[in-house]
Amino acid sequence: MLKLYFLTAFRALLRNKSYSLLNIAGLTLGITCSILLFLVIKYELSYDTFHSKADRIYRVTTYFKTEEGEQEHTGIRFPIPKLLRSNDNLGMENTTIIYSEETAQINVLGQDNGVQRRFLEEKPIAFVEPQYFDIFDFETGAIDPRPALAEPNNVVLTQSVADKYFPEGNAIGRLIKFNNIITLKVSAVMPDPPSNSDFPFSMLISYPSFRNYTKFEVDNYNMLTSNFQLFALLPEGASPAAKQAEISSFVQRHREQNKRVAESFVLQPLSDIHFNPELGNFGQRTIAKEIIWSMALVGIFMVLVACINFVNLATAQAVKRAKEVGVRKVLGSSKSQLVLQFIGETFLITLLATLLSVILTELALPYLNSLLELKITFTVLQDPVLLFFLVAEVLLVTLFAGIYPAMILANFQPIAALKSRINTQQVAGLPIRQALVVLQFTICQVLIICTILVNEQMDFFRTKSLGFNKDAVVTILLPNQAGEKIQPLRDELLSNPVVRQVSFSGAPPSSNFTWGSNFAYNNSSEDATFEANLKFADEHYLNLYDIKLAAGRAYTNADSASVMINETMRRKLGIESPADAIGKTMRIGSDFKATIVGVVEDFHQTSLHRPIDPIILFTSKTEYLFLNARVDISQKQEAIAHLEKVWNMAYPDDVFSYEFLDETVANFYQEEARQSKLFKVFSFIAILIGCIGLYGLVAFMATQRTKEVGIRKVMGASVFSIASLFSKEFIKLVLIAFILAAPIAYYIFSLWLEDFTYRISIGYWPFLLAGVATLLIALLTMSTKAIQAALANPVVSLKSE
């Protein structure tokens, strides 16, 4: 019986080739999108889930509460881990310190300790303790790295880095120089960490080496940097809330507290680290859970749009199969047998569409990986979760798309069916079909409106004034201990007119490099209730970046005790006007005292997700990490060549690497840019699926009304009036869909915009543009078939059966 069902279903599909092709095309596109989105979601949710103790691993973050508000910081003060361990880790099973660096200069040393090769390592690097491998389940390779990590001046390389640094092989025992400060011996080589990990370190340096490397005062409680983090492994069954309260209480008892700033600790679960954009991670890549669920929703919508196509086409096609149903019922077929027959046809179409989708996914995945910068693999037979998803999708799509048309067909009365008394108005024109078309185009228009609005926000990122001029500025990360060479370097760089201005600073105006510090204002004995963002910069910084002064003057390099503040700092301190701040004193940290000589207008230090921080600018050669150069962009290549030549003369042991500041700023919005591209692709596919459905419905209507069209033409009807006849019903449905889509899209996009401190106001034009675009696309799709029907020879039309 089952074989007969499928054989009959296969024959029915062959008899209705155009109908079958339209359904297969729509379902293939929808299912392909759902598979791709499923792979992305599965990959994102898999981050660091391979650790056997993942549910007990927590990052210890520092939490501040002041009169100004609340703030959570990923870093922890340097002496805190030692303090916690003095009390047997406060009942925590284990703890480990990680100090990370985003990039580093690596010199491979030869047998005579001379520089053999130079590299700029752009993957993150970490100083870690042996406990790192007790808490996390990263593969260690043939040599256990724990003993080496307990001793100073040892480094563990990942396999890819070892191959890069030592292509001749045998990296064990070789020497490298790290940032031209410390010499390290390669003690072990470990496999690369999985791509789905927020700990993508290219090398692990023994933590005892850190004291010889850093210029931070590691016993100073005032030092707080996001690079220095603490991870804890809780005992089984321990309460994170109780443990973090215990840690906070213990630290408060053992160190002097700032009376105006309440400082405590929060245990952030490992499972939250990849999904928390506010706190970030070592991989510098996060994704909010809301984005993941929105991708899941888009995937469901894409399949839903394809299923609606199927239902609409199947119900419209039902009239042509009325006699077949009548004959089957007269010959004794039951309703359940007919339902199974038509469900079988749906299953065949869905199965074929899924097989085609697997092929399309295989072809599209490299482009998706490139777009999202991921490393997703697609192995259906080796991935039971993916296989289960595909089987479940085939069954659910078959059920959802097939059950309603099957019930419609099975409920035909045999006498009415055999006498051809069933028409399109009874079946294909039912309100349910109209509702499905409205739902389909509502989804399409929501996606289009959101795509336009996301693109508008991205344009806002590109065009909004940041308070400084970022154009034609090259930034170069300086070597450590570069201070004594910067003035001769500046003079040499400016000797060529292609380099117009040069400045040295701790960071460009907008960057991921930030330093926070406590401070006191105007001889106060108490620290302010908020921290200041410190900007170390020379006297040329304001001119190079075209940062405006609101009052006072810029300091000179000789003004070691002079500082400038920004307008946000001035307002937060309650100073009435910029001029009133001039001459006031500040204490930065515990002992550095300075006088305010200038107030600068606000500029953005990070992305537009965050508000502008209060800033203190002052000069400090020892803190300069960046060379900033404004170049003649019309002679870009010559300028870069000159920069590299001078650099190699000044720093022969360091790799020259540069970045244009406008590219750095654009990188702040990489995730949003990816989302924008993804929305564009899926909006296009959703509209394409909708158009396939519309084309099929209009084609069927044209076939059913062939004689009517012939009579109208004989009576003098124009091509336009006949085309309008087919189109007007669907135009009304598209307009109703727009009315429903507009408020839904407004609500969704308003939620998305909440992540940005600076954002666009939602105007009406994106909604109108989406509505007009959808209407025009729908009209074009319908008109293609409607005009073809209108142009048909009326004599042939009147002879049709």
FENCORGI-V773602 format. One record per residue. N is the residue number from 1. OMEGA is omega in radians with two decimals (NA if undefined). Layout:
BEGIN
n:N omega:OMEGA
n:N omega:OMEGA
END
This chain:
BEGIN
n:1 omega:-3.12
n:2 omega:3.12
n:3 omega:-3.14
n:4 omega:3.10
n:5 omega:-3.06
n:6 omega:3.11
n:7 omega:3.11
n:8 omega:3.13
n:9 omega:-3.12
n:10 omega:3.13
n:11 omega:3.13
n:12 omega:3.13
n:13 omega:3.12
n:14 omega:3.14
n:15 omega:-3.10
n:16 omega:-3.01
n:17 omega:-3.07
n:18 omega:3.10
n:19 omega:-3.12
n:20 omega:-3.12
n:21 omega:3.12
n:22 omega:3.13
n:23 omega:-3.14
n:24 omega:3.14
n:25 omega:-3.14
n:26 omega:-3.14
n:27 omega:3.14
n:28 omega:3.13
n:29 omega:-3.13
n:30 omega:-3.11
n:31 omega:3.09
n:32 omega:3.11
n:33 omega:-3.12
n:34 omega:3.12
n:35 omega:-3.14
n:36 omega:3.13
n:37 omega:3.08
n:38 omega:3.14
n:39 omega:3.12
n:40 omega:-3.11
n:41 omega:3.13
n:42 omega:-3.14
n:43 omega:-3.12
n:44 omega:-3.11
n:45 omega:-3.10
n:46 omega:-3.06
n:47 omega:3.06
n:48 omega:3.06
n:49 omega:-3.11
n:50 omega:3.09
n:51 omega:-3.06
n:52 omega:-3.12
n:53 omega:-3.02
n:54 omega:-3.10
n:55 omega:-3.13
n:56 omega:-3.12
n:57 omega:-3.11
n:58 omega:2.97
n:59 omega:3.14
n:60 omega:-3.13
n:61 omega:-3.13
n:62 omega:-3.05
n:63 omega:-3.14
n:64 omega:3.04
n:65 omega:-3.12
n:66 omega:3.07
n:67 omega:-3.11
n:68 omega:-3.10
n:69 omega:-3.08
n:70 omega:3.14
n:71 omega:3.08
n:72 omega:-3.04
n:73 omega:-3.10
n:74 omega:-3.13
n:75 omega:3.08
n:76 omega:-3.08
n:77 omega:-2.97
n:78 omega:-3.08
n:79 omega:-3.02
n:80 omega:-3.13
n:81 omega:3.13
n:82 omega:3.13
n:83 omega:-3.14
n:84 omega:-3.12
n:85 omega:3.10
n:86 omega:3.12
n:87 omega:3.11
n:88 omega:3.11
n:89 omega:3.13
n:90 omega:3.10
n:91 omega:3.05
n:92 omega:-3.07
n:93 omega:3.14
n:94 omega:3.03
n:95 omega:3.07
n:96 omega:3.12
n:97 omega:3.00
n:98 omega:2.99
n:99 omega:-3.01
n:100 omega:3.00
n:101 omega:-3.08
n:102 omega:3.14
n:103 omega:3.12
n:104 omega:3.01
n:105 omega:-3.13
n:106 omega:3.04
n:107 omega:3.08
n:108 omega:-3.07
n:109 omega:3.09
n:110 omega:-3.10
n:111 omega:3.12
n:112 omega:-3.11
n:113 omega:3.02
n:114 omega:-3.11
n:115 omega:-3.12
n:116 omega:3.12
n:117 omega:3.13
n:118 omega:3.13
n:119 omega:2.91
n:120 omega:-3.09
n:121 omega:-3.04
n:122 omega:3.03
n:123 omega:-3.09
n:124 omega:-3.11
n:125 omega:-3.09
n:126 omega:2.88
n:127 omega:-3.08
n:128 omega:3.11
n:129 omega:3.09
n:130 omega:-3.12
n:131 omega:3.12
n:132 omega:-3.12
n:133 omega:3.04
n:134 omega:-3.11
n:135 omega:-3.11
n:136 omega:-3.08
n:137 omega:3.04
n:138 omega:3.13
n:139 omega:-3.06
n:140 omega:-3.10
n:141 omega:-3.04
n:142 omega:-3.09
n:143 omega:3.09
n:144 omega:-3.07
n:145 omega:-3.02
n:146 omega:3.14
n:147 omega:-3.13
n:148 omega:-3.11
n:149 omega:3.10
n:150 omega:-3.08
n:151 omega:-3.14
n:152 omega:3.00
n:153 omega:3.05
n:154 omega:3.10
n:155 omega:3.05
n:156 omega:-3.14
n:157 omega:2.96
n:158 omega:-3.03
n:159 omega:-3.10
n:160 omega:3.13
n:161 omega:3.10
n:162 omega:3.11
n:163 omega:-3.13
n:164 omega:-3.09
n:165 omega:-3.05
n:166 omega:-3.09
n:167 omega:3.11
n:168 omega:3.13
n:169 omega:3.09
n:170 omega:-3.14
n:171 omega:-3.07
n:172 omega:3.12
n:173 omega:3.14
n:174 omega:-3.08
n:175 omega:2.98
n:176 omega:3.07
n:177 omega:-3.03
n:178 omega:-3.13
n:179 omega:3.14
n:180 omega:3.13
n:181 omega:-3.09
n:182 omega:3.08
n:183 omega:-3.05
n:184 omega:3.08
n:185 omega:3.09
n:186 omega:-3.06
n:187 omega:3.14
n:188 omega:3.04
n:189 omega:-3.09
n:190 omega:3.07
n:191 omega:3.08
n:192 omega:3.07
n:193 omega:3.11
n:194 omega:-3.13
n:195 omega:3.14
n:196 omega:3.10
n:197 omega:3.07
n:198 omega:3.08
n:199 omega:-2.99
n:200 omega:-3.04
n:201 omega:3.13
n:202 omega:3.08
n:203 omega:3.14
n:204 omega:-3.14
n:205 omega:-3.13
n:206 omega:-3.07
n:207 omega:3.07
n:208 omega:3.09
n:209 omega:-2.99
n:210 omega:-3.13
n:211 omega:3.14
n:212 omega:-3.06
n:213 omega:-2.94
n:214 omega:3.00
n:215 omega:3.06
n:216 omega:3.03
n:217 omega:-2.98
n:218 omega:3.07
n:219 omega:-3.06
n:220 omega:-3.14
n:221 omega:-3.12
n:222 omega:-3.10
n:223 omega:3.10
n:224 omega:3.12
n:225 omega:-3.13
n:226 omega:3.11
n:227 omega:-3.06
n:228 omega:-3.04
n:229 omega:-3.12
n:230 omega:3.08
n:231 omega:-3.08
n:232 omega:3.03
n:233 omega:-3.11
n:234 omega:3.06
n:235 omega:3.11
n:236 omega:3.12
n:237 omega:-3.12
n:238 omega:3.12
n:239 omega:3.12
n:240 omega:-3.12
n:241 omega:3.14
n:242 omega:-3.10
n:243 omega:-3.13
n:244 omega:3.06
n:245 omega:3.13
n:246 omega:3.12
n:247 omega:-3.13
n:248 omega:-3.13
n:249 omega:-3.13
n:250 omega:-3.12
n:251 omega:3.13
n:252 omega:3.14
n:253 omega:-2.99
n:254 omega:3.03
n:255 omega:-3.12
n:256 omega:-3.08
n:257 omega:3.01
n:258 omega:-3.05
n:259 omega:-3.06
n:260 omega:3.12
n:261 omega:3.08
n:262 omega:-3.08
n:263 omega:3.12
n:264 omega:-3.06
n:265 omega:3.13
n:266 omega:3.06
n:267 omega:3.13
n:268 omega:-3.12
n:269 omega:3.06
n:270 omega:-3.11
n:271 omega:-3.12
n:272 omega:-2.96
n:273 omega:-3.11
n:274 omega:-3.01
n:275 omega:-3.10
n:276 omega:-3.12
n:277 omega:-3.10
n:278 omega:-3.08
n:279 omega:3.08
n:280 omega:-3.12
n:281 omega:-3.09
n:282 omega:3.14
n:283 omega:3.14
n:284 omega:3.11
n:285 omega:3.11
n:286 omega:3.03
n:287 omega:-3.12
n:288 omega:3.12
n:289 omega:3.13
n:290 omega:3.12
n:291 omega:3.14
n:292 omega:-3.13
n:293 omega:3.09
n:294 omega:3.07
n:295 omega:3.10
n:296 omega:-3.14
n:297 omega:3.10
n:298 omega:3.10
n:299 omega:3.11
n:300 omega:3.14
n:301 omega:-3.11
n:302 omega:3.10
n:303 omega:-3.14
n:304 omega:3.10
n:305 omega:3.13
n:306 omega:3.12
n:307 omega:3.10
n:308 omega:3.04
n:309 omega:-3.08
n:310 omega:-3.11
n:311 omega:-3.13
n:312 omega:-3.13
n:313 omega:-3.12
n:314 omega:3.13
n:315 omega:3.09
n:316 omega:-3.12
n:317 omega:-3.02
n:318 omega:-3.11
n:319 omega:-3.11
n:320 omega:-3.08
n:321 omega:-3.09
n:322 omega:-3.12
n:323 omega:3.10
n:324 omega:3.13
n:325 omega:3.14
n:326 omega:3.13
n:327 omega:-3.13
n:328 omega:-3.12
n:329 omega:3.12
n:330 omega:-3.14
n:331 omega:2.99
n:332 omega:3.12
n:333 omega:3.09
n:334 omega:3.12
n:335 omega:-3.11
n:336 omega:3.11
n:337 omega:3.11
n:338 omega:3.11
n:339 omega:3.12
n:340 omega:3.12
n:341 omega:-3.07
n:342 omega:3.03
n:343 omega:3.10
n:344 omega:3.08
n:345 omega:3.11
n:346 omega:3.14
n:347 omega:3.13
n:348 omega:3.13
n:349 omega:-3.12
n:350 omega:3.13
n:351 omega:3.12
n:352 omega:3.12
n:353 omega:-3.14
n:354 omega:3.09
n:355 omega:3.07
n:356 omega:3.13
n:357 omega:3.10
n:358 omega:3.11
n:359 omega:3.13
n:360 omega:3.12
n:361 omega:3.12
n:362 omega:-3.14
n:363 omega:-3.05
n:364 omega:-3.02
n:365 omega:3.10
n:366 omega:3.13
n:367 omega:3.10
n:368 omega:3.09
n:369 omega:3.12
n:370 omega:-3.13
n:371 omega:-3.06
n:372 omega:-3.13
n:373 omega:3.13
n:374 omega:3.10
n:375 omega:-3.11
n:376 omega:3.06
n:377 omega:-3.10
n:378 omega:3.13
n:379 omega:-3.01
n:380 omega:-3.02
n:381 omega:-3.13
n:382 omega:-3.12
n:383 omega:-3.08
n:384 omega:3.13
n:385 omega:3.12
n:386 omega:3.12
n:387 omega:3.10
n:388 omega:3.13
n:389 omega:-3.11
n:390 omega:3.13
n:391 omega:-3.14
n:392 omega:-3.13
n:393 omega:3.11
n:394 omega:-3.11
n:395 omega:-3.11
n:396 omega:3.12
n:397 omega:3.10
n:398 omega:-3.11
n:399 omega:-3.06
n:400 omega:-3.07
n:401 omega:-2.99
n:402 omega:-2.97
n:403 omega:-3.11
n:404 omega:3.08
n:405 omega:3.14
n:406 omega:3.12
n:407 omega:3.10
n:408 omega:-3.11
n:409 omega:-3.08
n:410 omega:-3.09
n:411 omega:3.09
n:412 omega:3.03
n:413 omega:-3.04
n:414 omega:-3.11
n:415 omega:-3.14
n:416 omega:-3.13
n:417 omega:-3.10
n:418 omega:3.12
n:419 omega:3.11
n:420 omega:3.12
n:421 omega:3.10
n:422 omega:-3.09
n:423 omega:-3.07
n:424 omega:-3.13
n:425 omega:3.12
n:426 omega:-3.05
n:427 omega:-3.01
n:428 omega:-3.11
n:429 omega:-3.14
n:430 omega:3.11
n:431 omega:-3.12
n:432 omega:3.13
n:433 omega:3.10
n:434 omega:3.13
n:435 omega:3.13
n:436 omega:3.08
n:437 omega:3.10
n:438 omega:3.13
n:439 omega:-3.13
n:440 omega:-3.10
n:441 omega:2.99
n:442 omega:3.10
n:443 omega:-3.14
n:444 omega:-3.07
n:445 omega:3.03
n:446 omega:3.13
n:447 omega:-3.12
n:448 omega:-3.14
n:449 omega:3.13
n:450 omega:3.10
n:451 omega:3.13
n:452 omega:-3.11
n:453 omega:3.09
n:454 omega:3.12
n:455 omega:3.10
n:456 omega:3.09
n:457 omega:3.09
n:458 omega:3.06
n:459 omega:3.09
n:460 omega:3.08
n:461 omega:-3.04
n:462 omega:-2.98
n:463 omega:-3.10
n:464 omega:3.08
n:465 omega:-3.13
n:466 omega:-3.12
n:467 omega:3.06
n:468 omega:-3.12
n:469 omega:-3.09
n:470 omega:-3.03
n:471 omega:3.05
n:472 omega:3.11
n:473 omega:3.08
n:474 omega:3.07
n:475 omega:-3.10
n:476 omega:3.12
n:477 omega:-3.08
n:478 omega:3.02
n:479 omega:3.03
n:480 omega:3.11
n:481 omega:-3.12
n:482 omega:-2.97
n:483 omega:-3.05
n:484 omega:-3.06
n:485 omega:-2.94
n:486 omega:-3.13
n:487 omega:3.06
n:488 omega:3.12
n:489 omega:3.13
n:490 omega:-3.13
n:491 omega:-3.12
n:492 omega:3.13
n:493 omega:-3.10
n:494 omega:3.13
n:495 omega:3.09
n:496 omega:-3.06
n:497 omega:3.10
n:498 omega:3.01
n:499 omega:-2.97
n:500 omega:-3.14
n:501 omega:3.13
n:502 omega:3.08
n:503 omega:3.08
n:504 omega:-3.07
n:505 omega:3.04
n:506 omega:3.13
n:507 omega:2.97
n:508 omega:3.14
n:509 omega:3.08
n:510 omega:-3.13
n:511 omega:3.05
n:512 omega:3.13
n:513 omega:3.11
n:514 omega:3.07
n:515 omega:3.08
n:516 omega:-3.14
n:517 omega:2.96
n:518 omega:3.11
n:519 omega:3.06
n:520 omega:-3.05
n:521 omega:2.98
n:522 omega:3.04
n:523 omega:3.10
n:524 omega:3.08
n:525 omega:-3.12
n:526 omega:3.03
n:527 omega:3.04
n:528 omega:-3.09
n:529 omega:3.12
n:530 omega:3.11
n:531 omega:3.07
n:532 omega:3.01
n:533 omega:-3.10
n:534 omega:3.07
n:535 omega:3.08
n:536 omega:-3.06
n:537 omega:3.13
n:538 omega:-3.03
n:539 omega:-3.12
n:540 omega:-3.01
n:541 omega:-3.08
n:542 omega:-3.13
n:543 omega:-3.10
n:544 omega:-3.08
n:545 omega:3.11
n:546 omega:3.06
n:547 omega:-3.01
n:548 omega:3.02
n:549 omega:3.05
n:550 omega:3.12
n:551 omega:3.07
n:552 omega:-3.08
n:553 omega:3.02
n:554 omega:3.08
n:555 omega:3.02
n:556 omega:3.13
n:557 omega:3.13
n:558 omega:-3.11
n:559 omega:-3.09
n:560 omega:-3.12
n:561 omega:3.12
n:562 omega:3.14
n:563 omega:2.97
n:564 omega:3.08
n:565 omega:3.09
n:566 omega:-3.09
n:567 omega:3.11
n:568 omega:3.08
n:569 omega:-3.13
n:570 omega:-3.13
n:571 omega:-3.11
n:572 omega:3.09
n:573 omega:3.10
n:574 omega:3.14
n:575 omega:-3.01
n:576 omega:-3.08
n:577 omega:3.12
n:578 omega:-3.11
n:579 omega:-3.12
n:580 omega:-3.11
n:581 omega:-3.06
n:582 omega:3.11
n:583 omega:3.12
n:584 omega:-3.08
n:585 omega:3.08
n:586 omega:2.96
n:587 omega:-3.12
n:588 omega:-3.04
n:589 omega:-3.09
n:590 omega:-3.00
n:591 omega:-3.09
n:592 omega:-3.11
n:593 omega:-3.08
n:594 omega:3.12
n:595 omega:3.10
n:596 omega:3.13
n:597 omega:-3.12
n:598 omega:3.05
n:599 omega:-3.13
n:600 omega:3.06
n:601 omega:-3.07
n:602 omega:2.96
n:603 omega:-3.06
n:604 omega:-3.14
n:605 omega:3.12
n:606 omega:-3.11
n:607 omega:3.14
n:608 omega:2.99
n:609 omega:-2.98
n:610 omega:3.05
n:611 omega:3.11
n:612 omega:-3.13
n:613 omega:2.96
n:614 omega:-2.99
n:615 omega:2.91
n:616 omega:3.09
n:617 omega:3.01
n:618 omega:-3.05
n:619 omega:3.11
n:620 omega:-3.07
n:621 omega:-3.08
n:622 omega:-3.11
n:623 omega:-3.13
n:624 omega:-3.14
n:625 omega:-3.03
n:626 omega:2.90
n:627 omega:3.13
n:628 omega:-3.11
n:629 omega:3.01
n:630 omega:-3.02
n:631 omega:3.02
n:632 omega:-3.01
n:633 omega:3.10
n:634 omega:3.09
n:635 omega:-3.03
n:636 omega:-3.07
n:637 omega:3.11
n:638 omega:3.13
n:639 omega:3.14
n:640 omega:3.12
n:641 omega:3.12
n:642 omega:3.11
n:643 omega:-3.12
n:644 omega:-3.14
n:645 omega:-3.13
n:646 omega:3.12
n:647 omega:-3.11
n:648 omega:3.07
n:649 omega:-3.08
n:650 omega:-3.06
n:651 omega:-3.06
n:652 omega:-3.11
n:653 omega:-3.07
n:654 omega:-3.13
n:655 omega:3.08
n:656 omega:3.11
n:657 omega:-3.06
n:658 omega:3.05
n:659 omega:3.04
n:660 omega:-3.03
n:661 omega:3.13
n:662 omega:3.06
n:663 omega:3.10
n:664 omega:3.14
n:665 omega:3.13
n:666 omega:-3.13
n:667 omega:3.08
n:668 omega:-3.00
n:669 omega:-3.13
n:670 omega:-3.09
n:671 omega:3.11
n:672 omega:3.11
n:673 omega:3.11
n:674 omega:3.12
n:675 omega:-3.14
n:676 omega:3.14
n:677 omega:-3.13
n:678 omega:3.11
n:679 omega:-3.12
n:680 omega:-3.11
n:681 omega:-3.06
n:682 omega:3.05
n:683 omega:3.12
n:684 omega:-3.11
n:685 omega:3.12
n:686 omega:3.10
n:687 omega:3.14
n:688 omega:3.11
n:689 omega:3.12
n:690 omega:3.14
n:691 omega:3.07
n:692 omega:3.12
n:693 omega:3.13
n:694 omega:-3.14
n:695 omega:3.14
n:696 omega:-3.13
n:697 omega:3.14
n:698 omega:3.11
n:699 omega:3.14
n:700 omega:3.12
n:701 omega:3.14
n:702 omega:3.13
n:703 omega:-3.11
n:704 omega:-3.04
n:705 omega:-3.09
n:706 omega:-3.13
n:707 omega:3.13
n:708 omega:3.13
n:709 omega:3.12
n:710 omega:3.13
n:711 omega:-3.14
n:712 omega:-3.13
n:713 omega:3.10
n:714 omega:-3.14
n:715 omega:3.03
n:716 omega:-3.14
n:717 omega:3.13
n:718 omega:3.09
n:719 omega:-3.12
n:720 omega:-3.10
n:721 omega:3.12
n:722 omega:3.08
n:723 omega:3.12
n:724 omega:3.14
n:725 omega:-3.13
n:726 omega:-2.97
n:727 omega:-2.92
n:728 omega:3.14
n:729 omega:-3.08
n:730 omega:3.07
n:731 omega:3.12
n:732 omega:-3.12
n:733 omega:3.11
n:734 omega:3.12
n:735 omega:3.08
n:736 omega:3.12
n:737 omega:3.12
n:738 omega:3.14
n:739 omega:3.11
n:740 omega:-3.04
n:741 omega:-3.03
n:742 omega:3.14
n:743 omega:3.12
n:744 omega:3.13
n:745 omega:3.12
n:746 omega:-3.12
n:747 omega:-3.12
n:748 omega:-3.09
n:749 omega:3.08
n:750 omega:3.09
n:751 omega:3.14
n:752 omega:-3.10
n:753 omega:-3.11
n:754 omega:3.12
n:755 omega:-3.07
n:756 omega:3.03
n:757 omega:-3.14
n:758 omega:-3.01
n:759 omega:3.12
n:760 omega:2.92
n:761 omega:-3.05
n:762 omega:3.13
n:763 omega:-3.09
n:764 omega:-2.98
n:765 omega:3.10
n:766 omega:3.14
n:767 omega:3.12
n:768 omega:3.14
n:769 omega:3.13
n:770 omega:3.14
n:771 omega:-3.14
n:772 omega:-3.13
n:773 omega:-3.14
n:774 omega:-3.13
n:775 omega:3.14
n:776 omega:3.12
n:777 omega:3.13
n:778 omega:3.13
n:779 omega:3.13
n:780 omega:-3.14
n:781 omega:-3.10
n:782 omega:-3.06
n:783 omega:-3.12
n:784 omega:-3.12
n:785 omega:-3.11
n:786 omega:3.13
n:787 omega:3.09
n:788 omega:3.12
n:789 omega:-3.10
n:790 omega:-3.11
n:791 omega:-3.11
n:792 omega:3.13
n:793 omega:-3.09
n:794 omega:3.12
n:795 omega:3.11
n:796 omega:-3.12
n:797 omega:-3.10
n:798 omega:3.11
n:799 omega:-3.05
n:800 omega:3.13
n:801 omega:NA
END
